Amino acid sequence: MLLHLGMVVVGLPYAFQGQMGVDTVKGGARQPSQIELDGARFQCRHVAAIAAKLAT
């Protein structure tokens, strides 16, 4: 539905290396780890960069 309305889905890209590996638990209903907080900041910058490109 959101794509139909012109929304753009921007996920966390593989450029964020913190999401790789199985050495720590990632995701789920718990307090976020430092890696997950770093991933959220990375994705925020990524979304802002894509929005800036679309706005021009």
PELIN-V290072 format. One record per run of one state. SS is the DSSP state (H for helix, E for strand, C for the rest). FROM is the first residue (numbers start at 1). TO is the last residue. Records with the same first field share a line. If there is no record, write none. Layout:
# PELIN-V290072
SS: FROM-TO / FROM-TO
This chain:
# PELIN-V290072
C: 1-16 / 20-33 / 56-56
H: 17-19 / 34-55
